[in-house]
Amino acid sequence: MRLNDKVAIITGAANGIGEAAAKKFVAEGAKVIVADFDEAGAKVAEELGDAARFFKVNVGDEKNAQELAQFAIDQFGTIDILVNNAGITRDAMLQKMTGDQFDQVINVNLKGVFNCTQAVYPTLKEKKSGRIINTSSVSGIYGNVGQTNYAASKAAVVGMTKTWAKEFGRNGVTVNAVAPGFIKTAMVAAMPEKIIEQMEKTISLQSLGNAEDIANAYAFLASDEAKYITGHVLHVDGGIMM
Ligand SMILES: NC(=O)c1ccc[n+]([C@@H]2O[C@H](COP(=O)([O-])OP(=O)(O)OC[C@H]3O[C@@H](n4cnc5c(N)ncnc54)[C@H](O)[C@@H]3O)[C@@H](O)[C@H]2O)c1
């Protein structure tokens, strides 16, 4: 098993991609903190048995992120892997987007990644090893209509990933991002069927991805197999754009 006895915090693990990642990581031998605002995470952790614990967290809250890191240490003794997966959308065309919609997305998708990484990094630095995996998006790489706030946050995640890869490399910590394309989760299910069909036609592999496709990429980047990869943005999008 590729993640034997590693301790991983996965944010946004109550649903969708994060939930699939929690299952994948436990199947690969890891101990997982299912970190989410949504208390459905308690059930996800319960189903995973002794290898998982739920922690209710708002990643946008600095103090809460510190408490999350401490919880992982209290429960499993250390932290090896942080997957900054929690994210939200508040879509609107620019002229209709409110300042509040903009701030909400930035607070979770950008500040949340900053908060959790700042809380976890001291433990990884001390161990001189560790993995940080951030979740960007095709929207952050290519832009997307109606997603000024979301695209900005996900592009910023790429910038932070590369900056931290440079800052943390000397301490044996790798930092990479995964940029999912259109993945079948609640986030995409909310879209009209017709739009989904149109989207599929733009994808080289002609279909949306599954949460497990992203979970597999997280697991690879978290594993020893990826030990010489850092500062990379792995596109897992069925070939939307090349
Ligand atoms: N689904 C896609 O097509 C797609 C595409 C590109 C990128 N992504 C990214 O992948 C990640 C997972 O997305 P998903 O599709 O599984 O979405 P999802 O909505 O199914 O899951 C997101 C999870 O994040 C949690 N969350 C939201 N705000 C939080 C907060 N403040 N603190 C803690 N947890 C919080 C939610 O409760 C939820 O469980 C996100 O970062 C998303 O932006 C998704």
The ligand as a MOL file (V3000), in Angstrom:
LIG
                    3D

  0  0  0     0  0            999 V3000
M  V30 BEGIN CTAB
M  V30 COUNTS 44 48 0 0 0
M  V30 BEGIN ATOM
M  V30 1 N -16.3400 19.0730 -9.5720 0
M  V30 2 C -15.6080 19.6660 -10.4870 0
M  V30 3 O -15.9130 19.6050 -11.6800 0
M  V30 4 C -14.3810 20.4250 -10.1120 0
M  V30 5 C -13.6010 20.9680 -11.1430 0
M  V30 6 C -12.4450 21.6530 -10.8480 0
M  V30 7 C -12.0670 21.8120 -9.5160 0
M  V30 8 N -12.8400 21.2980 -8.5170 0 CHG=1
M  V30 9 C -12.3940 21.5160 -7.1490 0
M  V30 10 O -12.3090 20.2660 -6.4740 0
M  V30 11 C -12.5410 20.4610 -5.0880 0
M  V30 12 C -13.6430 19.5250 -4.6330 0
M  V30 13 O -14.8120 19.8390 -5.3640 0
M  V30 14 P -16.1010 18.8920 -5.4130 0
M  V30 15 O -16.5680 18.8940 -6.7990 0
M  V30 16 O -15.8390 17.6210 -4.7230 0 CHG=-1
M  V30 17 O -17.1240 19.8070 -4.5900 0
M  V30 18 P -18.1760 19.4210 -3.4590 0
M  V30 19 O -19.0430 20.6210 -3.3090 0
M  V30 20 O -18.7870 18.0950 -3.7270 0
M  V30 21 O -17.2270 19.2760 -2.1740 0
M  V30 22 C -16.5850 20.3850 -1.5890 0
M  V30 23 C -16.5010 20.1560 -0.1040 0
M  V30 24 O -15.8810 21.2990 0.4890 0
M  V30 25 C -16.5600 21.5760 1.7110 0
M  V30 26 N -16.3630 22.9590 2.1100 0
M  V30 27 C -16.8710 24.0680 1.4930 0
M  V30 28 N -16.5290 25.1550 2.1960 0
M  V30 29 C -15.7800 24.7390 3.2520 0
M  V30 30 C -15.1320 25.4070 4.3230 0
M  V30 31 N -15.1890 26.7390 4.4470 0
M  V30 32 N -14.4430 24.6730 5.2220 0
M  V30 33 C -14.3890 23.3260 5.1130 0
M  V30 34 N -14.9960 22.6360 4.1340 0
M  V30 35 C -15.6740 23.3420 3.2100 0
M  V30 36 C -18.0170 21.2750 1.3910 0
M  V30 37 O -18.7890 21.1080 2.5900 0
M  V30 38 C -17.8870 20.0180 0.5580 0
M  V30 39 O -17.9240 18.8600 1.3520 0
M  V30 40 C -12.8920 21.9470 -4.9330 0
M  V30 41 O -11.7540 22.6680 -4.5460 0
M  V30 42 C -13.3300 22.3460 -6.3150 0
M  V30 43 O -13.1780 23.7160 -6.5280 0
M  V30 44 C -13.9800 20.6080 -8.7980 0
M  V30 END ATOM
M  V30 BEGIN BOND
M  V30 1 1 1 2
M  V30 2 2 2 3
M  V30 3 1 2 4
M  V30 4 1 4 5
M  V30 5 2 4 44
M  V30 6 2 5 6
M  V30 7 1 6 7
M  V30 8 2 7 8
M  V30 9 1 8 9
M  V30 10 1 8 44
M  V30 11 1 9 10
M  V30 12 1 9 42
M  V30 13 1 10 11
M  V30 14 1 11 12
M  V30 15 1 11 40
M  V30 16 1 12 13
M  V30 17 1 13 14
M  V30 18 2 14 15
M  V30 19 1 14 16
M  V30 20 1 14 17
M  V30 21 1 17 18
M  V30 22 2 18 19
M  V30 23 1 18 20
M  V30 24 1 18 21
M  V30 25 1 21 22
M  V30 26 1 22 23
M  V30 27 1 23 24
M  V30 28 1 23 38
M  V30 29 1 24 25
M  V30 30 1 25 26
M  V30 31 1 25 36
M  V30 32 1 26 27
M  V30 33 1 26 35
M  V30 34 2 27 28
M  V30 35 1 28 29
M  V30 36 1 29 30
M  V30 37 2 29 35
M  V30 38 1 30 31
M  V30 39 2 30 32
M  V30 40 1 32 33
M  V30 41 2 33 34
M  V30 42 1 34 35
M  V30 43 1 36 37
M  V30 44 1 36 38
M  V30 45 1 38 39
M  V30 46 1 40 41
M  V30 47 1 40 42
M  V30 48 1 42 43
M  V30 END BOND
M  V30 END CTAB
M  END
